[in-house]
Amino acid sequence: MSDLDAMILFIIAEGTLVIPILAFVASFFLWPSALIKVYYWYWRTTLGLQVRYADCGGYRFCYSYRGKPGKRPSILILHGFSAHKDTWLTVVKYLPKHLHIVCVDMPGHEGTRRTNREDYSIQGQARRIHQFVETIGLNRKLFYLLGISMGGVWSVTLRVCVCVCARGKYGKFLQDLEHSNYTLNNPLIPTTPEEMEDMLRLCSHVRFKIPQQILQGLIDARQPHNTFYKEVFMEIVGQSKYALHQHLHLITAPLQVIWGKQDQTAELIPGATVIAGVFPGCRVDLLDNCGHAVVMERPLQTAELILDFIIMQQDAMDKNALGQ
């Protein structure tokens, strides 16, 4: 091989390494929102989740799933306000792969169809999720239901839950918004990198520095949907503050509540004690050094608590079956 051939091969090899690096750097600085989408796609693929769509009488749901329905109950997972089905990837990572898991985009969020305000209320979203459950056949047998934040509120209105990671939805900042007739900037709908950083601090007890480019990418990804987020928010706060309390008595299935002790968006004592008071057998797990986003801050511990609760319920059902 001549020196010229060797040099050409060296240049090609170097180019093979440099081009992906340059593409990553360019995406980081120029298209951070695209990089965030690639990040979620990578983790879904790594964890073995597949994205599908379900047509429910002309209404389209987008969801991801892993595993197949079997003897064990399936798990349906609901996300929070202005989030999406990938929110739970950090917890799914620690759940056994043999479990059938379904993560769905709530009405109007991400890939699920956006219609009107009737679908964004507590009752409206619960009705749509019921429709989704029936369409994909989850209602044919017992299944577990997990929800966080807004998804936790919808979970208890469904009246079919066995395991709920439920969270409160009202906090001091919502009271401030109500007193101002909602003229204040909504901390849950940021429009600048600085406001995004404030929202992350509000929802998380862990303090970490996020690069400005990533914050901007998060803003760019959310900006086209801010009008929709405002509509959903107004539907939530426009209903009774006690909607969660009013529906609790309708639940007949075993219930689990996982709550971060440092949650700034909802008051710990009223939320946990009210739920536990209605359900004497309710299991309440309080996480130290954890804020609102339990699935992001304590994913391993959250997964362990959920699995422990599921195993406990399964053992109880097996004992009842033997007794009969």
N, C-alpha and C positions, 0 to 999 in steps of 0.2 A: 504494500500500500504506500502510495506516495505521500509526501508531506501535505500536498494540496488536498488529497482525498481525506487524510486524517483531520485536516483543519475544517473541511466541509462537514464531516460527521460531528465534530466538536460543536460547530455552530448550530447544527440541527438539534443536537442533544440539549445544548443550552437554551435554545428557543423553545423546546418542549417544556422546559421547567419555567422559563421566564413568562411565557404567554399566560398560563393560568394564574400566576402570581399577579401580573399586571391587570388581568381581568378582575381578580378579587379586589385589588386596591381601587380600581376604577369604580367597581360596584359599591364599595364601602363609602367612597367620597361623593360619587355622582348619583348613584341609584340605591341608597340604603334600604328603601322600602322593598325593592326587588330582592335584595340580599336576605331580608327577613323572611320573605315568602319561600326562598330557597332553603333557608334554615328549617322552617317547619316541614317542608317537603322532605328534606333529608331525614329528619327525626321520625316522621311517619313511616318512611320507607325502612329505616333501620329497625323500628319497632314492629314492623310487619303489619301495619294498618293499611287498608285499602279504602279509597274514597268512592262512594256510590251516591246515586240520586234515587229518591223514592217519589213517585207521582201519586199524590193522595187526592184523587178527584179533581185534577187540574191544579192542585197546589203542590209545588215541588220542595222537597226537603233534601238537604245535602248532609251526608253523614259519613263517618269513617268507622270501620269495624275491624276486629281481629278475632280469629277463631270461628267456630261454627256452633250453632245451638246443639246441645246434647243433654245428658242426664242432669248435669248441674244447671242451676238457674243462670240466665244471661244477666248482664249488667248494662243498664242504660245510664248514660252520663250526660248531665246538663251543665252548661257553662253559665257565667255571670253576665252582667250588663256590659254591652259594647265589646264583648270578647267573642270567642269562637270555639269550635270543637277541639282545636289543638291546645287549648288551655290546660287540658288534663294529661298531656303527653308526659309530663314529669312524673306523674303518679302511675300512669299506665306502664311506664318503664319497669316498675317494681311489682306489677301484678303478673301472676302466672300466665304463661302463653296458652295454656289449655282452656282458659276461661273465654267465653264468648262476650266480647265487649263492644258496645255501640256508643259512639260519641256523636251527638247530633248538633247541628247549628240551629239555635233557637229561631223562631219566626222573625224574618227580616234580617238576620245576622248572616254575614259571610255568604255562603252559597245557597241558603234557604230563601225562598221567595219573599219579596217585600210587597205587602198589599196595603192595608189601611190600619187605622188605630184600633179597630175592633180586635185585631189579632195581637195587639201589643199590651193589652190589659192583662191583669192576673188571670181572669177567667178565659180571656181569648187565647193566651199562650197555653194555658192548661188544656183547652179544647183542641188546639192544634197538635200538641204533643200526644194527646189521646188518639188523635187521628193517625199520627205517625206510628204509634205503637200497634194499632190495629192493622195498618197497611203492611208493615214488615213482619207481622205475626208474633210479636213479643207477648201479646196478651193470651196466647194459647196455653201458657203455663206460668208458674211463678217466676218473677224476675226481680232483681235488686235495682234500686233507683238511687243514684247519687246526684247531688246538686250542690252548687256553691253560690253564695250571694243571691242574685236574682233567681238562679236555677234552684237554689234551696227553697225559696218561697214558692216557686211553681211546683216543686216536688211535693210539698205537703198538700197542695190543692188537688193533686192528681188522685189522691186517696188509694193508690195502689202500691205505695212505697213500702219497702222492707228495710232498707238502709238508706238514710239520708244524711249527707254531710251538709247540714242546714246552717244558714247564717242570717243575721238580722239585716234589714235594709235601711234602717233609719239611724242617723247619728246627728251630732251637733251641727255639722255643716249643712245637713238638710233642713234643720230647724232654722238656721240662719237664712237659707234660701226662701223658706216659707214666709218668714217675717218681712223679707224684702220683696215679696210678690215675684220671686224668681228673677229679679233684675240683676243679681250678682252673677259673676262668672261661675259657671258650674265646674267644680273641681274634677268631676268625672268626665267632662268633655273638653279636654285641653286643646288649645289651638296654636301653642308655641312650644318649643323645646323646654322652656323654663316651666311652663304649666304642666307639661308631661312629666317632668322630673318631680314636681310637687305632687302630682297624682300618684306616682309610684311610691313616694315617701308616705303618702296618706294610707296607701293600701298595704305597705310592707313595713315591718318592724326592722328588718335588716337594712343597714345603710351601706350602699356601695355606689361607686362613681361610674356612671354610664357615659360613654363617649358621646359628644355632641352630635356626631353623624348618625348614631343609632337612634337618639332621641328625635332627630329630624325625620329619620326614616319611619318611626312610629307615628309621628304627626302626619306625614305624607300619606301613610296607609289609611289613617282614620279620617282625614279631612273630607273626602267625598261622602262620608257617611254621617257627618255631624248633625245634619238636619234630621235624619232618621233617629239618631241617638236622642236628640232633644224630644222628638215625638214620643219615643218609648219612655223616657224619663218623666215626661209630663203625665203620661197615662198611669205610671206607677204612683207618683206622688198625688195624683188627682183622686185616687181611691182611698179607702179607709186605711189609716195607719195600723189598724188592728186586724187587717185582713188575715194575717198569719194566725193570730190568736183565734179568730172566728172560725177558721177551718181546722184547727188542731184536733177538735173533738171528733172529726170525721175519720181520722186515721185509726184503723184497727190493727195495722201491722206493727211489728217491732220497729223501734226507732232509735237511731244513733245520731248524736250531735257532736261534731268536731269543731272546736272554736279556739281561735288564737287569743290568748290572754291580753295581748297588747293591741287588739283590734281597735282602730281609731274611728272606723266608719259606723260602728254599731255598739251600743252599750252592752257590755258583757253580762252583768248580773241580771238585768231584766230579761234579756233574750234567753239565756240558759235556764234561769230559774222558772220562767213561765212555761217553757216547753217541758222541763222536767216535772213541774207541778201538775201538768195535765196528764203526763204519762209517768206514773210512779216507777214503772219498769224501764223507763227511757235511759239509755246509756249516754252519758255526757263525758266527753274527753276534752280536757282543756290543755292546750299546748303552750309551754313556756317560751318566752322570747320569740313570739310569733304574732304577726298582725293579721290582717284580713285575708291575705292571699296564702292560705295554708297549703294549697297544692304547689305553689311556687317556693315557699319558704321551708316547708317541712314535707317534701314529697315522700321520702322513705317512711317517715313516721306515720304520715297519713295513710299510706298504702298498708302498712302493718296493722294499723287500727281497724281499717276497713275489713281486711282479711280476717282478723281476729273476730270481728263481729259476725261476719258471714259464716265462719266455721262454727261459732257458737250457735247461730240460728239453725245451721244444717244439723248439728248434733241434736238440738232440741226436737227438730222435725223427725229425725231418725228414731229417737226414743219414743215419740208419740206414735209413729208408725208401728214400732215393735209392740207397744202397749195395746194397740188395737188388734 
